[in-house]
Amino acid sequence: MGEGPGSVLENFIIRDSFLGIFIVQSSPTLHNLTIVQNKYGMEGYAQAAPNISNCIFWFNTADDLVGCKARYSCIQRPSEGLGNFTSDPLFVDPNANDYHL
């Protein structure tokens, strides 16, 4: 809560959670993340304005993005945002939790 663009989260796999990332009243920079096998991938709440780019949202059961938009990201469900696409990311072995491309 309260982070600005200088707060950066990058190069992580976030999985097996109810809510992968929850952002409240913040505008962090989030890129090169793989957010998989959560109930919800990411939610922005209470004037959240994250800068989300180059991420993968896949196998999230309820929704990928709630209250926020990504750019140039691979999103399983069609989503608004510049350059987003829905092609299978072709993980090496998702059954063994290997999410390398």
MODELLER restraints for C-alpha pairs under 7 A, 6 or more apart:
rsr = mdl.restraints
at = mdl.atoms
rsr.add(forms.Gaussian(group=physical.xy_distance, feature=features.Distance(at['CA:1:A'], at['CA:23:A']), mean=6.66, stdev=0.5))
rsr.add(forms.Gaussian(group=physical.xy_distance, feature=features.Distance(at['CA:1:A'], at['CA:24:A']), mean=5.10, stdev=0.5))
rsr.add(forms.Gaussian(group=physical.xy_distance, feature=features.Distance(at['CA:1:A'], at['CA:25:A']), mean=5.67, stdev=0.5))
rsr.add(forms.Gaussian(group=physical.xy_distance, feature=features.Distance(at['CA:1:A'], at['CA:26:A']), mean=5.50, stdev=0.5))
rsr.add(forms.Gaussian(group=physical.xy_distance, feature=features.Distance(at['CA:2:A'], at['CA:25:A']), mean=5.58, stdev=0.5))
rsr.add(forms.Gaussian(group=physical.xy_distance, feature=features.Distance(at['CA:2:A'], at['CA:26:A']), mean=4.64, stdev=0.5))
rsr.add(forms.Gaussian(group=physical.xy_distance, feature=features.Distance(at['CA:3:A'], at['CA:26:A']), mean=4.84, stdev=0.5))
rsr.add(forms.Gaussian(group=physical.xy_distance, feature=features.Distance(at['CA:3:A'], at['CA:27:A']), mean=5.90, stdev=0.5))
rsr.add(forms.Gaussian(group=physical.xy_distance, feature=features.Distance(at['CA:3:A'], at['CA:28:A']), mean=5.65, stdev=0.5))
rsr.add(forms.Gaussian(group=physical.xy_distance, feature=features.Distance(at['CA:4:A'], at['CA:26:A']), mean=6.00, stdev=0.5))
rsr.add(forms.Gaussian(group=physical.xy_distance, feature=features.Distance(at['CA:4:A'], at['CA:27:A']), mean=4.74, stdev=0.5))
rsr.add(forms.Gaussian(group=physical.xy_distance, feature=features.Distance(at['CA:4:A'], at['CA:28:A']), mean=5.00, stdev=0.5))
rsr.add(forms.Gaussian(group=physical.xy_distance, feature=features.Distance(at['CA:5:A'], at['CA:27:A']), mean=5.57, stdev=0.5))
rsr.add(forms.Gaussian(group=physical.xy_distance, feature=features.Distance(at['CA:5:A'], at['CA:28:A']), mean=4.53, stdev=0.5))
rsr.add(forms.Gaussian(group=physical.xy_distance, feature=features.Distance(at['CA:5:A'], at['CA:29:A']), mean=5.21, stdev=0.5))
rsr.add(forms.Gaussian(group=physical.xy_distance, feature=features.Distance(at['CA:6:A'], at['CA:28:A']), mean=6.69, stdev=0.5))
rsr.add(forms.Gaussian(group=physical.xy_distance, feature=features.Distance(at['CA:6:A'], at['CA:29:A']), mean=6.93, stdev=0.5))
rsr.add(forms.Gaussian(group=physical.xy_distance, feature=features.Distance(at['CA:7:A'], at['CA:28:A']), mean=5.11, stdev=0.5))
rsr.add(forms.Gaussian(group=physical.xy_distance, feature=features.Distance(at['CA:7:A'], at['CA:29:A']), mean=6.13, stdev=0.5))
rsr.add(forms.Gaussian(group=physical.xy_distance, feature=features.Distance(at['CA:8:A'], at['CA:28:A']), mean=6.01, stdev=0.5))
rsr.add(forms.Gaussian(group=physical.xy_distance, feature=features.Distance(at['CA:8:A'], at['CA:29:A']), mean=4.75, stdev=0.5))
rsr.add(forms.Gaussian(group=physical.xy_distance, feature=features.Distance(at['CA:8:A'], at['CA:30:A']), mean=5.89, stdev=0.5))
rsr.add(forms.Gaussian(group=physical.xy_distance, feature=features.Distance(at['CA:9:A'], at['CA:29:A']), mean=6.41, stdev=0.5))
rsr.add(forms.Gaussian(group=physical.xy_distance, feature=features.Distance(at['CA:9:A'], at['CA:30:A']), mean=4.99, stdev=0.5))
rsr.add(forms.Gaussian(group=physical.xy_distance, feature=features.Distance(at['CA:9:A'], at['CA:31:A']), mean=6.66, stdev=0.5))
rsr.add(forms.Gaussian(group=physical.xy_distance, feature=features.Distance(at['CA:10:A'], at['CA:30:A']), mean=5.89, stdev=0.5))
rsr.add(forms.Gaussian(group=physical.xy_distance, feature=features.Distance(at['CA:10:A'], at['CA:31:A']), mean=5.05, stdev=0.5))
rsr.add(forms.Gaussian(group=physical.xy_distance, feature=features.Distance(at['CA:10:A'], at['CA:32:A']), mean=5.35, stdev=0.5))
rsr.add(forms.Gaussian(group=physical.xy_distance, feature=features.Distance(at['CA:10:A'], at['CA:33:A']), mean=5.79, stdev=0.5))
rsr.add(forms.Gaussian(group=physical.xy_distance, feature=features.Distance(at['CA:11:A'], at['CA:32:A']), mean=5.02, stdev=0.5))
rsr.add(forms.Gaussian(group=physical.xy_distance, feature=features.Distance(at['CA:11:A'], at['CA:33:A']), mean=5.25, stdev=0.5))
rsr.add(forms.Gaussian(group=physical.xy_distance, feature=features.Distance(at['CA:12:A'], at['CA:33:A']), mean=5.12, stdev=0.5))
rsr.add(forms.Gaussian(group=physical.xy_distance, feature=features.Distance(at['CA:12:A'], at['CA:34:A']), mean=6.35, stdev=0.5))
rsr.add(forms.Gaussian(group=physical.xy_distance, feature=features.Distance(at['CA:13:A'], at['CA:33:A']), mean=5.95, stdev=0.5))
rsr.add(forms.Gaussian(group=physical.xy_distance, feature=features.Distance(at['CA:13:A'], at['CA:34:A']), mean=4.67, stdev=0.5))
rsr.add(forms.Gaussian(group=physical.xy_distance, feature=features.Distance(at['CA:13:A'], at['CA:35:A']), mean=5.88, stdev=0.5))
rsr.add(forms.Gaussian(group=physical.xy_distance, feature=features.Distance(at['CA:14:A'], at['CA:20:A']), mean=6.03, stdev=0.5))
rsr.add(forms.Gaussian(group=physical.xy_distance, feature=features.Distance(at['CA:14:A'], at['CA:34:A']), mean=6.22, stdev=0.5))
rsr.add(forms.Gaussian(group=physical.xy_distance, feature=features.Distance(at['CA:14:A'], at['CA:35:A']), mean=4.82, stdev=0.5))
rsr.add(forms.Gaussian(group=physical.xy_distance, feature=features.Distance(at['CA:14:A'], at['CA:36:A']), mean=6.33, stdev=0.5))
rsr.add(forms.Gaussian(group=physical.xy_distance, feature=features.Distance(at['CA:15:A'], at['CA:35:A']), mean=5.95, stdev=0.5))
rsr.add(forms.Gaussian(group=physical.xy_distance, feature=features.Distance(at['CA:15:A'], at['CA:36:A']), mean=4.92, stdev=0.5))
rsr.add(forms.Gaussian(group=physical.xy_distance, feature=features.Distance(at['CA:15:A'], at['CA:37:A']), mean=5.24, stdev=0.5))
rsr.add(forms.Gaussian(group=physical.xy_distance, feature=features.Distance(at['CA:15:A'], at['CA:38:A']), mean=5.65, stdev=0.5))
rsr.add(forms.Gaussian(group=physical.xy_distance, feature=features.Distance(at['CA:16:A'], at['CA:37:A']), mean=5.16, stdev=0.5))
rsr.add(forms.Gaussian(group=physical.xy_distance, feature=features.Distance(at['CA:16:A'], at['CA:38:A']), mean=4.90, stdev=0.5))
rsr.add(forms.Gaussian(group=physical.xy_distance, feature=features.Distance(at['CA:17:A'], at['CA:38:A']), mean=4.73, stdev=0.5))
rsr.add(forms.Gaussian(group=physical.xy_distance, feature=features.Distance(at['CA:17:A'], at['CA:39:A']), mean=6.63, stdev=0.5))
rsr.add(forms.Gaussian(group=physical.xy_distance, feature=features.Distance(at['CA:18:A'], at['CA:38:A']), mean=5.42, stdev=0.5))
rsr.add(forms.Gaussian(group=physical.xy_distance, feature=features.Distance(at['CA:18:A'], at['CA:39:A']), mean=4.82, stdev=0.5))
rsr.add(forms.Gaussian(group=physical.xy_distance, feature=features.Distance(at['CA:18:A'], at['CA:40:A']), mean=6.23, stdev=0.5))
rsr.add(forms.Gaussian(group=physical.xy_distance, feature=features.Distance(at['CA:19:A'], at['CA:38:A']), mean=6.05, stdev=0.5))
rsr.add(forms.Gaussian(group=physical.xy_distance, feature=features.Distance(at['CA:19:A'], at['CA:39:A']), mean=6.00, stdev=0.5))
rsr.add(forms.Gaussian(group=physical.xy_distance, feature=features.Distance(at['CA:19:A'], at['CA:40:A']), mean=4.79, stdev=0.5))
rsr.add(forms.Gaussian(group=physical.xy_distance, feature=features.Distance(at['CA:19:A'], at['CA:41:A']), mean=5.89, stdev=0.5))
rsr.add(forms.Gaussian(group=physical.xy_distance, feature=features.Distance(at['CA:19:A'], at['CA:42:A']), mean=6.44, stdev=0.5))
rsr.add(forms.Gaussian(group=physical.xy_distance, feature=features.Distance(at['CA:20:A'], at['CA:35:A']), mean=6.58, stdev=0.5))
rsr.add(forms.Gaussian(group=physical.xy_distance, feature=features.Distance(at['CA:20:A'], at['CA:38:A']), mean=5.97, stdev=0.5))
rsr.add(forms.Gaussian(group=physical.xy_distance, feature=features.Distance(at['CA:20:A'], at['CA:40:A']), mean=6.31, stdev=0.5))
rsr.add(forms.Gaussian(group=physical.xy_distance, feature=features.Distance(at['CA:20:A'], at['CA:41:A']), mean=4.87, stdev=0.5))
rsr.add(forms.Gaussian(group=physical.xy_distance, feature=features.Distance(at['CA:20:A'], at['CA:42:A']), mean=5.61, stdev=0.5))
rsr.add(forms.Gaussian(group=physical.xy_distance, feature=features.Distance(at['CA:21:A'], at['CA:41:A']), mean=6.52, stdev=0.5))
rsr.add(forms.Gaussian(group=physical.xy_distance, feature=features.Distance(at['CA:21:A'], at['CA:42:A']), mean=4.65, stdev=0.5))
rsr.add(forms.Gaussian(group=physical.xy_distance, feature=features.Distance(at['CA:21:A'], at['CA:43:A']), mean=6.40, stdev=0.5))
rsr.add(forms.Gaussian(group=physical.xy_distance, feature=features.Distance(at['CA:22:A'], at['CA:42:A']), mean=5.87, stdev=0.5))
rsr.add(forms.Gaussian(group=physical.xy_distance, feature=features.Distance(at['CA:22:A'], at['CA:43:A']), mean=5.01, stdev=0.5))
rsr.add(forms.Gaussian(group=physical.xy_distance, feature=features.Distance(at['CA:22:A'], at['CA:44:A']), mean=6.17, stdev=0.5))
rsr.add(forms.Gaussian(group=physical.xy_distance, feature=features.Distance(at['CA:23:A'], at['CA:43:A']), mean=6.16, stdev=0.5))
rsr.add(forms.Gaussian(group=physical.xy_distance, feature=features.Distance(at['CA:23:A'], at['CA:44:A']), mean=4.79, stdev=0.5))
rsr.add(forms.Gaussian(group=physical.xy_distance, feature=features.Distance(at['CA:23:A'], at['CA:45:A']), mean=6.07, stdev=0.5))
rsr.add(forms.Gaussian(group=physical.xy_distance, feature=features.Distance(at['CA:23:A'], at['CA:48:A']), mean=6.20, stdev=0.5))
rsr.add(forms.Gaussian(group=physical.xy_distance, feature=features.Distance(at['CA:24:A'], at['CA:44:A']), mean=6.14, stdev=0.5))
rsr.add(forms.Gaussian(group=physical.xy_distance, feature=features.Distance(at['CA:24:A'], at['CA:45:A']), mean=4.92, stdev=0.5))
rsr.add(forms.Gaussian(group=physical.xy_distance, feature=features.Distance(at['CA:24:A'], at['CA:46:A']), mean=5.63, stdev=0.5))
rsr.add(forms.Gaussian(group=physical.xy_distance, feature=features.Distance(at['CA:24:A'], at['CA:48:A']), mean=5.45, stdev=0.5))
rsr.add(forms.Gaussian(group=physical.xy_distance, feature=features.Distance(at['CA:25:A'], at['CA:45:A']), mean=6.67, stdev=0.5))
rsr.add(forms.Gaussian(group=physical.xy_distance, feature=features.Distance(at['CA:25:A'], at['CA:46:A']), mean=5.28, stdev=0.5))
rsr.add(forms.Gaussian(group=physical.xy_distance, feature=features.Distance(at['CA:25:A'], at['CA:47:A']), mean=5.08, stdev=0.5))
rsr.add(forms.Gaussian(group=physical.xy_distance, feature=features.Distance(at['CA:25:A'], at['CA:48:A']), mean=4.49, stdev=0.5))
rsr.add(forms.Gaussian(group=physical.xy_distance, feature=features.Distance(at['CA:26:A'], at['CA:48:A']), mean=4.84, stdev=0.5))
rsr.add(forms.Gaussian(group=physical.xy_distance, feature=features.Distance(at['CA:26:A'], at['CA:49:A']), mean=6.17, stdev=0.5))
rsr.add(forms.Gaussian(group=physical.xy_distance, feature=features.Distance(at['CA:26:A'], at['CA:50:A']), mean=6.65, stdev=0.5))
rsr.add(forms.Gaussian(group=physical.xy_distance, feature=features.Distance(at['CA:27:A'], at['CA:48:A']), mean=5.90, stdev=0.5))
rsr.add(forms.Gaussian(group=physical.xy_distance, feature=features.Distance(at['CA:27:A'], at['CA:49:A']), mean=4.58, stdev=0.5))
rsr.add(forms.Gaussian(group=physical.xy_distance, feature=features.Distance(at['CA:27:A'], at['CA:50:A']), mean=4.10, stdev=0.5))
rsr.add(forms.Gaussian(group=physical.xy_distance, feature=features.Distance(at['CA:27:A'], at['CA:51:A']), mean=6.59, stdev=0.5))
rsr.add(forms.Gaussian(group=physical.xy_distance, feature=features.Distance(at['CA:28:A'], at['CA:50:A']), mean=5.00, stdev=0.5))
rsr.add(forms.Gaussian(group=physical.xy_distance, feature=features.Distance(at['CA:28:A'], at['CA:51:A']), mean=6.22, stdev=0.5))
rsr.add(forms.Gaussian(group=physical.xy_distance, feature=features.Distance(at['CA:29:A'], at['CA:50:A']), mean=6.01, stdev=0.5))
rsr.add(forms.Gaussian(group=physical.xy_distance, feature=features.Distance(at['CA:29:A'], at['CA:51:A']), mean=4.75, stdev=0.5))
rsr.add(forms.Gaussian(group=physical.xy_distance, feature=features.Distance(at['CA:29:A'], at['CA:52:A']), mean=6.25, stdev=0.5))
rsr.add(forms.Gaussian(group=physical.xy_distance, feature=features.Distance(at['CA:30:A'], at['CA:51:A']), mean=5.97, stdev=0.5))
rsr.add(forms.Gaussian(group=physical.xy_distance, feature=features.Distance(at['CA:30:A'], at['CA:52:A']), mean=4.82, stdev=0.5))
rsr.add(forms.Gaussian(group=physical.xy_distance, feature=features.Distance(at['CA:30:A'], at['CA:53:A']), mean=6.54, stdev=0.5))
rsr.add(forms.Gaussian(group=physical.xy_distance, feature=features.Distance(at['CA:31:A'], at['CA:52:A']), mean=5.74, stdev=0.5))
rsr.add(forms.Gaussian(group=physical.xy_distance, feature=features.Distance(at['CA:31:A'], at['CA:53:A']), mean=4.89, stdev=0.5))
rsr.add(forms.Gaussian(group=physical.xy_distance, feature=features.Distance(at['CA:31:A'], at['CA:54:A']), mean=5.42, stdev=0.5))
rsr.add(forms.Gaussian(group=physical.xy_distance, feature=features.Distance(at['CA:31:A'], at['CA:55:A']), mean=5.77, stdev=0.5))
rsr.add(forms.Gaussian(group=physical.xy_distance, feature=features.Distance(at['CA:32:A'], at['CA:53:A']), mean=6.99, stdev=0.5))
rsr.add(forms.Gaussian(group=physical.xy_distance, feature=features.Distance(at['CA:32:A'], at['CA:54:A']), mean=5.08, stdev=0.5))
rsr.add(forms.Gaussian(group=physical.xy_distance, feature=features.Distance(at['CA:32:A'], at['CA:55:A']), mean=4.88, stdev=0.5))
rsr.add(forms.Gaussian(group=physical.xy_distance, feature=features.Distance(at['CA:33:A'], at['CA:55:A']), mean=4.72, stdev=0.5))
rsr.add(forms.Gaussian(group=physical.xy_distance, feature=features.Distance(at['CA:33:A'], at['CA:56:A']), mean=6.30, stdev=0.5))
rsr.add(forms.Gaussian(group=physical.xy_distance, feature=features.Distance(at['CA:34:A'], at['CA:55:A']), mean=5.76, stdev=0.5))
rsr.add(forms.Gaussian(group=physical.xy_distance, feature=features.Distance(at['CA:34:A'], at['CA:56:A']), mean=4.67, stdev=0.5))
rsr.add(forms.Gaussian(group=physical.xy_distance, feature=features.Distance(at['CA:34:A'], at['CA:57:A']), mean=6.24, stdev=0.5))
rsr.add(forms.Gaussian(group=physical.xy_distance, feature=features.Distance(at['CA:35:A'], at['CA:41:A']), mean=5.97, stdev=0.5))
rsr.add(forms.Gaussian(group=physical.xy_distance, feature=features.Distance(at['CA:35:A'], at['CA:56:A']), mean=6.01, stdev=0.5))
rsr.add(forms.Gaussian(group=physical.xy_distance, feature=features.Distance(at['CA:35:A'], at['CA:57:A']), mean=4.97, stdev=0.5))
rsr.add(forms.Gaussian(group=physical.xy_distance, feature=features.Distance(at['CA:35:A'], at['CA:58:A']), mean=6.56, stdev=0.5))
rsr.add(forms.Gaussian(group=physical.xy_distance, feature=features.Distance(at['CA:36:A'], at['CA:57:A']), mean=5.91, stdev=0.5))
rsr.add(forms.Gaussian(group=physical.xy_distance, feature=features.Distance(at['CA:36:A'], at['CA:58:A']), mean=4.96, stdev=0.5))
rsr.add(forms.Gaussian(group=physical.xy_distance, feature=features.Distance(at['CA:36:A'], at['CA:59:A']), mean=5.32, stdev=0.5))
rsr.add(forms.Gaussian(group=physical.xy_distance, feature=features.Distance(at['CA:36:A'], at['CA:60:A']), mean=5.65, stdev=0.5))
rsr.add(forms.Gaussian(group=physical.xy_distance, feature=features.Distance(at['CA:37:A'], at['CA:58:A']), mean=6.96, stdev=0.5))
rsr.add(forms.Gaussian(group=physical.xy_distance, feature=features.Distance(at['CA:37:A'], at['CA:59:A']), mean=4.83, stdev=0.5))
rsr.add(forms.Gaussian(group=physical.xy_distance, feature=features.Distance(at['CA:37:A'], at['CA:60:A']), mean=4.74, stdev=0.5))
rsr.add(forms.Gaussian(group=physical.xy_distance, feature=features.Distance(at['CA:37:A'], at['CA:61:A']), mean=6.96, stdev=0.5))
rsr.add(forms.Gaussian(group=physical.xy_distance, feature=features.Distance(at['CA:38:A'], at['CA:60:A']), mean=4.71, stdev=0.5))
rsr.add(forms.Gaussian(group=physical.xy_distance, feature=features.Distance(at['CA:38:A'], at['CA:61:A']), mean=6.49, stdev=0.5))
rsr.add(forms.Gaussian(group=physical.xy_distance, feature=features.Distance(at['CA:39:A'], at['CA:60:A']), mean=5.20, stdev=0.5))
rsr.add(forms.Gaussian(group=physical.xy_distance, feature=features.Distance(at['CA:39:A'], at['CA:61:A']), mean=4.82, stdev=0.5))
rsr.add(forms.Gaussian(group=physical.xy_distance, feature=features.Distance(at['CA:39:A'], at['CA:62:A']), mean=5.24, stdev=0.5))
rsr.add(forms.Gaussian(group=physical.xy_distance, feature=features.Distance(at['CA:39:A'], at['CA:63:A']), mean=6.93, stdev=0.5))
rsr.add(forms.Gaussian(group=physical.xy_distance, feature=features.Distance(at['CA:40:A'], at['CA:60:A']), mean=5.71, stdev=0.5))
rsr.add(forms.Gaussian(group=physical.xy_distance, feature=features.Distance(at['CA:40:A'], at['CA:61:A']), mean=6.71, stdev=0.5))
rsr.add(forms.Gaussian(group=physical.xy_distance, feature=features.Distance(at['CA:40:A'], at['CA:62:A']), mean=5.60, stdev=0.5))
rsr.add(forms.Gaussian(group=physical.xy_distance, feature=features.Distance(at['CA:40:A'], at['CA:63:A']), mean=4.99, stdev=0.5))
rsr.add(forms.Gaussian(group=physical.xy_distance, feature=features.Distance(at['CA:40:A'], at['CA:64:A']), mean=5.62, stdev=0.5))
rsr.add(forms.Gaussian(group=physical.xy_distance, feature=features.Distance(at['CA:41:A'], at['CA:57:A']), mean=6.54, stdev=0.5))
rsr.add(forms.Gaussian(group=physical.xy_distance, feature=features.Distance(at['CA:41:A'], at['CA:60:A']), mean=5.88, stdev=0.5))
rsr.add(forms.Gaussian(group=physical.xy_distance, feature=features.Distance(at['CA:41:A'], at['CA:63:A']), mean=6.40, stdev=0.5))
rsr.add(forms.Gaussian(group=physical.xy_distance, feature=features.Distance(at['CA:41:A'], at['CA:64:A']), mean=4.40, stdev=0.5))
rsr.add(forms.Gaussian(group=physical.xy_distance, feature=features.Distance(at['CA:41:A'], at['CA:65:A']), mean=5.93, stdev=0.5))
rsr.add(forms.Gaussian(group=physical.xy_distance, feature=features.Distance(at['CA:42:A'], at['CA:64:A']), mean=6.20, stdev=0.5))
rsr.add(forms.Gaussian(group=physical.xy_distance, feature=features.Distance(at['CA:42:A'], at['CA:65:A']), mean=5.05, stdev=0.5))
rsr.add(forms.Gaussian(group=physical.xy_distance, feature=features.Distance(at['CA:42:A'], at['CA:66:A']), mean=6.25, stdev=0.5))
rsr.add(forms.Gaussian(group=physical.xy_distance, feature=features.Distance(at['CA:43:A'], at['CA:65:A']), mean=5.91, stdev=0.5))
rsr.add(forms.Gaussian(group=physical.xy_distance, feature=features.Distance(at['CA:43:A'], at['CA:66:A']), mean=4.57, stdev=0.5))
rsr.add(forms.Gaussian(group=physical.xy_distance, feature=features.Distance(at['CA:43:A'], at['CA:67:A']), mean=5.70, stdev=0.5))
rsr.add(forms.Gaussian(group=physical.xy_distance, feature=features.Distance(at['CA:43:A'], at['CA:68:A']), mean=6.52, stdev=0.5))
rsr.add(forms.Gaussian(group=physical.xy_distance, feature=features.Distance(at['CA:44:A'], at['CA:66:A']), mean=6.30, stdev=0.5))
rsr.add(forms.Gaussian(group=physical.xy_distance, feature=features.Distance(at['CA:44:A'], at['CA:67:A']), mean=4.75, stdev=0.5))
rsr.add(forms.Gaussian(group=physical.xy_distance, feature=features.Distance(at['CA:44:A'], at['CA:68:A']), mean=5.28, stdev=0.5))
rsr.add(forms.Gaussian(group=physical.xy_distance, feature=features.Distance(at['CA:45:A'], at['CA:67:A']), mean=6.35, stdev=0.5))
rsr.add(forms.Gaussian(group=physical.xy_distance, feature=features.Distance(at['CA:52:A'], at['CA:70:A']), mean=4.70, stdev=0.5))
rsr.add(forms.Gaussian(group=physical.xy_distance, feature=features.Distance(at['CA:52:A'], at['CA:71:A']), mean=6.22, stdev=0.5))
rsr.add(forms.Gaussian(group=physical.xy_distance, feature=features.Distance(at['CA:53:A'], at['CA:70:A']), mean=5.53, stdev=0.5))
rsr.add(forms.Gaussian(group=physical.xy_distance, feature=features.Distance(at['CA:53:A'], at['CA:71:A']), mean=4.74, stdev=0.5))
rsr.add(forms.Gaussian(group=physical.xy_distance, feature=features.Distance(at['CA:53:A'], at['CA:72:A']), mean=5.59, stdev=0.5))
rsr.add(forms.Gaussian(group=physical.xy_distance, feature=features.Distance(at['CA:53:A'], at['CA:73:A']), mean=5.89, stdev=0.5))
rsr.add(forms.Gaussian(group=physical.xy_distance, feature=features.Distance(at['CA:54:A'], at['CA:71:A']), mean=6.78, stdev=0.5))
rsr.add(forms.Gaussian(group=physical.xy_distance, feature=features.Distance(at['CA:54:A'], at['CA:72:A']), mean=5.22, stdev=0.5))
rsr.add(forms.Gaussian(group=physical.xy_distance, feature=features.Distance(at['CA:54:A'], at['CA:73:A']), mean=4.64, stdev=0.5))
rsr.add(forms.Gaussian(group=physical.xy_distance, feature=features.Distance(at['CA:55:A'], at['CA:73:A']), mean=4.80, stdev=0.5))
rsr.add(forms.Gaussian(group=physical.xy_distance, feature=features.Distance(at['CA:55:A'], at['CA:74:A']), mean=6.28, stdev=0.5))
rsr.add(forms.Gaussian(group=physical.xy_distance, feature=features.Distance(at['CA:56:A'], at['CA:73:A']), mean=5.84, stdev=0.5))
rsr.add(forms.Gaussian(group=physical.xy_distance, feature=features.Distance(at['CA:56:A'], at['CA:74:A']), mean=4.70, stdev=0.5))
rsr.add(forms.Gaussian(group=physical.xy_distance, feature=features.Distance(at['CA:56:A'], at['CA:75:A']), mean=5.93, stdev=0.5))
rsr.add(forms.Gaussian(group=physical.xy_distance, feature=features.Distance(at['CA:57:A'], at['CA:64:A']), mean=5.93, stdev=0.5))
rsr.add(forms.Gaussian(group=physical.xy_distance, feature=features.Distance(at['CA:57:A'], at['CA:74:A']), mean=6.23, stdev=0.5))
rsr.add(forms.Gaussian(group=physical.xy_distance, feature=features.Distance(at['CA:57:A'], at['CA:75:A']), mean=4.79, stdev=0.5))
rsr.add(forms.Gaussian(group=physical.xy_distance, feature=features.Distance(at['CA:57:A'], at['CA:76:A']), mean=6.16, stdev=0.5))
rsr.add(forms.Gaussian(group=physical.xy_distance, feature=features.Distance(at['CA:58:A'], at['CA:75:A']), mean=6.32, stdev=0.5))
rsr.add(forms.Gaussian(group=physical.xy_distance, feature=features.Distance(at['CA:58:A'], at['CA:76:A']), mean=5.26, stdev=0.5))
rsr.add(forms.Gaussian(group=physical.xy_distance, feature=features.Distance(at['CA:69:A'], at['CA:80:A']), mean=6.62, stdev=0.5))
rsr.add(forms.Gaussian(group=physical.xy_distance, feature=features.Distance(at['CA:69:A'], at['CA:81:A']), mean=5.94, stdev=0.5))
rsr.add(forms.Gaussian(group=physical.xy_distance, feature=features.Distance(at['CA:70:A'], at['CA:81:A']), mean=5.65, stdev=0.5))
rsr.add(forms.Gaussian(group=physical.xy_distance, feature=features.Distance(at['CA:71:A'], at['CA:81:A']), mean=5.11, stdev=0.5))
rsr.add(forms.Gaussian(group=physical.xy_distance, feature=features.Distance(at['CA:71:A'], at['CA:82:A']), mean=4.97, stdev=0.5))
rsr.add(forms.Gaussian(group=physical.xy_distance, feature=features.Distance(at['CA:71:A'], at['CA:83:A']), mean=5.82, stdev=0.5))
rsr.add(forms.Gaussian(group=physical.xy_distance, feature=features.Distance(at['CA:71:A'], at['CA:84:A']), mean=5.77, stdev=0.5))
rsr.add(forms.Gaussian(group=physical.xy_distance, feature=features.Distance(at['CA:72:A'], at['CA:82:A']), mean=6.14, stdev=0.5))
rsr.add(forms.Gaussian(group=physical.xy_distance, feature=features.Distance(at['CA:72:A'], at['CA:83:A']), mean=4.35, stdev=0.5))
rsr.add(forms.Gaussian(group=physical.xy_distance, feature=features.Distance(at['CA:72:A'], at['CA:84:A']), mean=4.65, stdev=0.5))
rsr.add(forms.Gaussian(group=physical.xy_distance, feature=features.Distance(at['CA:73:A'], at['CA:83:A']), mean=6.97, stdev=0.5))
rsr.add(forms.Gaussian(group=physical.xy_distance, feature=features.Distance(at['CA:73:A'], at['CA:84:A']), mean=4.78, stdev=0.5))
rsr.add(forms.Gaussian(group=physical.xy_distance, feature=features.Distance(at['CA:73:A'], at['CA:85:A']), mean=6.44, stdev=0.5))
rsr.add(forms.Gaussian(group=physical.xy_distance, feature=features.Distance(at['CA:74:A'], at['CA:84:A']), mean=5.92, stdev=0.5))
rsr.add(forms.Gaussian(group=physical.xy_distance, feature=features.Distance(at['CA:74:A'], at['CA:85:A']), mean=5.10, stdev=0.5))
rsr.add(forms.Gaussian(group=physical.xy_distance, feature=features.Distance(at['CA:74:A'], at['CA:86:A']), mean=5.56, stdev=0.5))
rsr.add(forms.Gaussian(group=physical.xy_distance, feature=features.Distance(at['CA:74:A'], at['CA:87:A']), mean=6.80, stdev=0.5))
rsr.add(forms.Gaussian(group=physical.xy_distance, feature=features.Distance(at['CA:75:A'], at['CA:84:A']), mean=6.86, stdev=0.5))
rsr.add(forms.Gaussian(group=physical.xy_distance, feature=features.Distance(at['CA:75:A'], at['CA:85:A']), mean=6.13, stdev=0.5))
rsr.add(forms.Gaussian(group=physical.xy_distance, feature=features.Distance(at['CA:75:A'], at['CA:86:A']), mean=5.17, stdev=0.5))
rsr.add(forms.Gaussian(group=physical.xy_distance, feature=features.Distance(at['CA:76:A'], at['CA:86:A']), mean=5.11, stdev=0.5))
rsr.add(forms.Gaussian(group=physical.xy_distance, feature=features.Distance(at['CA:77:A'], at['CA:86:A']), mean=6.61, stdev=0.5))
rsr.add(forms.Gaussian(group=physical.xy_distance, feature=features.Distance(at['CA:78:A'], at['CA:86:A']), mean=6.32, stdev=0.5))
rsr.add(forms.Gaussian(group=physical.xy_distance, feature=features.Distance(at['CA:89:A'], at['CA:101:A']), mean=6.79, stdev=0.5))
rsr.add(forms.Gaussian(group=physical.xy_distance, feature=features.Distance(at['CA:90:A'], at['CA:101:A']), mean=6.11, stdev=0.5))
rsr.add(forms.Gaussian(group=physical.xy_distance, feature=features.Distance(at['CA:91:A'], at['CA:98:A']), mean=6.93, stdev=0.5))
rsr.add(forms.Gaussian(group=physical.xy_distance, feature=features.Distance(at['CA:91:A'], at['CA:99:A']), mean=4.96, stdev=0.5))
rsr.add(forms.Gaussian(group=physical.xy_distance, feature=features.Distance(at['CA:91:A'], at['CA:100:A']), mean=5.51, stdev=0.5))
rsr.add(forms.Gaussian(group=physical.xy_distance, feature=features.Distance(at['CA:91:A'], at['CA:101:A']), mean=4.74, stdev=0.5))
rsr.add(forms.Gaussian(group=physical.xy_distance, feature=features.Distance(at['CA:92:A'], at['CA:98:A']), mean=5.94, stdev=0.5))
rsr.add(forms.Gaussian(group=physical.xy_distance, feature=features.Distance(at['CA:92:A'], at['CA:99:A']), mean=6.05, stdev=0.5))
rsr.add(forms.Gaussian(group=physical.xy_distance, feature=features.Distance(at['CA:92:A'], at['CA:100:A']), mean=5.57, stdev=0.5))
rsr.add(forms.Gaussian(group=physical.xy_distance, feature=features.Distance(at['CA:92:A'], at['CA:101:A']), mean=5.76, stdev=0.5))
rsr.add(forms.Gaussian(group=physical.xy_distance, feature=features.Distance(at['CA:93:A'], at['CA:99:A']), mean=6.53, stdev=0.5))
